[in-house]
């Protein structure tokens, strides 16, 4: 059985590189689409019609309901 060295700093460097690549790809996609807006994320939603309009439920971790904007595209 061989012993393998574990380097936590190497793990962090790999994670950092992966995150840089992810955010770089997102910025590149925005540049190629000709928009300067932030990246648009489309989430799975539950929509129900009510007497006063519509009730929309979507998982948006880390945001308060008043911080979320719903728009039609």
N, C-alpha and C positions, 0 to 999 in steps of 0.2 A: 504494500500500500504506500503510495507516494504522498508526501506532505506538500500541500500547496500553501503558499503564503497569501494572506489576505491583506490588502492595503486599503484601508478606509479612504485615504486621500485619493487613490486612483478611482475608487467608486464615485466620489464626489466630482472629480474632474470629468469622468464619463457622463455623469448626470448633467453637469453644467454644459458640456458640449452638446448633448442631446437637446437640452432646453434652448440653447442658442440657435440650433438648427431649426427647431420647431417654430420659434418666434420669427426667425429670419424667413422661413417659408411663408408664414402668414403675412408678413410685411411685403414680400415679393408678390404674393397673390393679389394684394391690394394695389400695388404699383402696376401690375399687368392689367388689372381691370379698369384702370383709369380713374379710380375713386380715391379720395383722401380720407374717407370715413373710416372709422374703426371697423375691425372685422365683425361681420354679422354672424351670429350663431343662431341656428334654428333648433329649437328644443321640442321634444315630444310634449304635446299639450292635451288637456281635457277641456272641451268647450261645451257649455250648456246654455241654452236660451232661457232667459228669465223674463218676468213681466216688464222689467225696466231696461233690458238689453241682453248682454251676454256675460257669463261668468267664465273666466279663463283661468285655469290652474296649470302651472308649469313649474318644474323643479329648477330653481335658480339659486344654487347654493352661494352663500356669501353676500346676498343682496337683500335689502328690505323691499317690500312691495312698492313703496313710493320711489324707489331708485330704478325701477324697471319701466321701460317705455315699450308699448305695444303699437306696432305700426303695420300697415298693409303694404305689401310690395307688388 
